[in-house]
Amino acid sequence: MTPEEMKAVEQEIDTFAQKAIDHAANNPELSAHYSRLYRASKLFLAKSAKLALTAKHKEINQKRKAARQGSSATPQSSTRRQTASG
């Protein structure tokens, strides 16, 4: 999701919290319902963000591993010594 979409979703989730507060005095059941929606939505959003970050880290680590395997075919350590002394 784009950052704009994320902000829109977060604003919608925040409306659940406001509705829970609004209905607290006159309709406790509805207030509890909105409260549960708020908590579940926040947890889902946090878990979604965590999974996205994990996927990004996994992709980066795979690229690093591929780069290391590709560079292991060339002897870099010996070329560094030659350039340092020469």
C-alpha positions, 0 to 999 in steps of 0.5 A: 500500500502507498503511504497515502492509503496507509494514512487513510486506513489509519484515519478510518481505524481512529474513527472506531476509537472515537465512535467507541468513546461517543457511544460509551455513555448511551450504548455500552454494547456498541461502544464495546463493539467499536473498541474491539474493531479498533484494537483488532484493526490496530493489531492487524495493521501492525502485523501487516507492517511487520510482515512487509518489513520482514519481506523487505529484509528477506529480499535485501539479504537474498541480494546480498547473498547473491552478490557474495556468491557472485563475487566469490568467483573473483579473488578480491583479497589477492587483488587488494594486496597487489594494489596496496603494495603496488 
